[in-house]
Amino acid sequence: MSARVTAAAAIALMLPGFAAAAQDLAGASDHPMISRYPEAVIDRFAEEAFDDHTLITGKVKGKTAESALDLEGRVTDIRYWVPAGRSSLEVFRNYADGLSAGGFETLFDCKNDTCGGRDFNHAAVTYTPEQGDAYDDQRYLAAQLTRDEGDVYVSLYVNRAYGIGGAKKDRIYVQLTVVETAAMDRGLIKIDAAAMRDGLDAEGHIALYGILFETDSAEVNDASKPALDEIASLLSDDPELAILVVGHTDDRGSLGYNVDLSERRARAVVEVLARDYGIAPARLEGHGVGYLAPVASNDSDAGRSLNRRVELVRRP
């Protein structure tokens, strides 16, 4: 476990929780990394194992944020209401301090008009009487925790429900969204030799995601065998076909490092095809281009996963 993951556990200590109250929405629970403000109650809860989420990281004007991140991964959305007598600033500061202690880096924070006033309120929350049009006492924070197994992003929206009557008037509401970024399960759709041939004929190249390596390693993972079998079948069926095996990476690390890593990976694939499948080495060339030819944004784990690939290119 990395130091940052260990540190993240401190959030729960910084924000002491309590046993789930009877008023909690049935089936709801705190996120395991971030406990609730003391005595707060969950009244809305949703969790998806893999979904998308737009994290606002800038002021909102009209319907558009100055900046935002499009994320994919496990999305947990929780809304709490806080017992009477607390201010939005007190609740917000406790969360902000806890996130900081847990190793999260603040990407953006704002309050009231600096967020964008009513526009921000409408963009940040699903309209309800408690949170809708409550933009004169709103606070927001977007934060990121970097981890080897996938970054974690948090959006925290805190406001005072001054626009309603009854027992909940002037109570503080907390909307907490946690996105644990991760690439979705891949390899569920297989590309066989015929599909590779079609791709080469139509485009001159085809991207493969079934050839796998350990992080920072050029050793071909055993799970790559089905993809390698199909490449060998393609080459065996057409003895005149010669290909370039081109390695691609995401943009983490320097360009020089990634070019070297991607080239070593491509050459490792060439070596396996020649050694284990008897493909003539003269028909194969291995090259690496690092992150010079992305097919997706490197701003998310999902995009970086798409950029880490091996491509087959028809060689003249």
PyMOL commands that set and color helices and strands:
alter all, ss='L'
color gray80, all
select helices_A, chain A and resi 3-8+10-14+88-101+112-115+117-124+166-168+193-203+222-237+255-277+281-283+301-307
alter helices_A, ss='H'
color red, helices_A
select strands_A, chain A and resi 41-56+60-61+64-65+68-82+105-111+138-145+152-160+172-181+205-208+243-248+284-288+309-314
alter strands_A, ss='S'
color yellow, strands_A
deselect
rebuild
show_as cartoon
